[in-house]
Structures are given as structure tokens and as C-alpha cells.
Amino acid sequence: MTTAMTPDSVNYYWRPGCPFCTMLRRGLDKAGIQTVDHNIWDDPEAAAVVREHAGGNETVPTVVIDGVAMVNPSASDVAEYLMKTAPHLLPDDFEPPEPGLLRKIFG
């Protein structure tokens, strides 16, 4: 598996058993956002990328898009970033997800 960041792609770093990874994966799938997946337990280079962006920790999920990292983002965070910087990575029929209850309450 290659861990080089693929230009013009959403690089999704995860590990098995991570509930936050599962939650983000579901949200990205629901939104139709395609990713290049990197299992940090199977790929030491992927783990190094995550540590570089997460202050030396292996905090997942981590999403990297053209060198910009988001540590433990929501699917909405990823979609917002793509809408602003890389709309070509969104599906043609993309509709922004509704914010979750906490985001509605706290913004």
C-alpha cells in the first residue's frame, strides 16, 4: 500500500476498532465522498503521516487533502473543506449534510 498523498484526493487514515473512524467512514460514504484509505496499523508510513499531523500521536481518523490535515473531523468538516477548496472531489449530486444536534446547539 502506498502512503504518498495522492494529489487531488481525500486521504483517509484509520485503524481497525476505532469507533470515530467508523462514524466518519459512514458519513463520508453517505455523502458520496471518495477516499484513498490508509490503515495505520498495516502501514508504518501511514502511521508516520498521522503522527506528523497529530503532534506525535496516532490520532485517527485523520484526513489529509493536498497536504492539509484534519484530525478527527466530522464528515461535515470534510465536506465544508471540499466545497471551499476542491469541489471537484465532491459527487455531482452532492448536497451538504445536515448539521448534527450538537453543531446546531453550539455552532
C-alpha positions in Angstrom: 0.0 0.0 0.0 1.4 3.4 -0.9 1.0 6.2 1.7 2.1 9.0 -0.5 -0.5 11.7 -0.6 -2.4 11.4 -3.9 -2.9 14.8 -5.4 -6.5 15.8 -5.7 -7.7 13.1 -3.4 -9.1 12.7 0.1 -6.6 10.6 2.1 -8.4 8.9 5.0 -6.2 7.5 7.8 -7.8 5.0 10.1 -7.3 1.9 12.2 -9.5 -1.2 12.9 -11.6 -0.9 16.0 -11.7 2.9 16.1 -15.4 4.0 16.6 -14.6 7.5 15.5 -13.2 6.1 12.2 -16.3 4.1 11.7 -18.5 7.1 12.3 -16.5 9.3 9.9 -16.5 6.5 7.3 -20.3 6.2 7.4 -20.6 10.0 7.0 -18.2 10.1 4.1 -20.0 7.2 2.4 -23.4 8.7 2.9 -22.1 12.0 1.3 -20.6 10.0 -1.6 -17.1 11.4 -0.8 -14.5 9.0 -2.3 -11.3 8.4 -0.3 -7.9 6.8 -0.5 -7.8 4.7 2.6 -4.7 4.1 4.8 -4.7 1.7 7.7 -2.1 3.0 10.1 -1.7 -0.5 11.7 -0.8 -2.1 8.4 1.3 0.7 7.0 4.1 2.3 9.1 4.4 5.2 6.6 0.7 6.0 7.0 1.2 6.0 10.8 4.1 8.4 10.4 1.9 10.8 8.3 -0.7 10.8 11.1 2.0 11.4 13.8 3.3 14.3 11.7 -0.1 16.0 11.7 -1.3 15.0 15.2 1.6 16.2 17.4 3.4 12.9 17.5 0.2 10.9 18.3 -1.5 8.3 16.2 -4.9 10.0 16.4 -7.4 8.7 13.9 -9.4 9.4 11.9 -7.1 11.9 10.2 -8.0 13.2 6.8 -5.3 14.8 4.5 -6.3 16.7 1.4 -3.4 18.2 -0.6 -1.2 18.5 2.5 -3.9 20.0 4.7 -4.7 17.7 7.7 -7.9 17.4 9.7 -7.6 15.4 12.9 -10.8 13.6 14.0 -13.0 15.7 11.7 -16.7 15.2 11.1 -18.0 14.3 7.7 -19.4 17.8 7.6 -16.0 19.3 8.3 -14.5 17.4 5.4 -17.4 18.3 3.1 -17.1 22.0 4.0 -13.4 22.0 3.3 -14.0 20.3 -0.1 -16.8 22.8 -1.0 -14.4 25.6 -0.4 -11.1 24.2 -1.8 -11.8 21.2 -4.0 -15.4 20.9 -5.2 -14.3 18.6 -8.0 -13.8 15.9 -5.3 -17.5 16.0 -4.4 -20.0 13.9 -6.3 -22.1 15.8 -8.9 -25.3 15.3 -6.9 -23.7 16.4 -3.6 -25.9 18.0 -1.0 -24.3 19.3 2.2 -25.2 17.1 5.2 -27.5 18.5 7.8 -25.5 19.5 10.9 -25.8 17.2 13.9 -27.6 18.1 17.1 -24.5 19.4 18.9 -23.5 21.5 16.0 -27.0 23.0 15.9 -26.8 23.8 19.6 -23.2 25.0 19.9 -22.4 26.0 16.3 
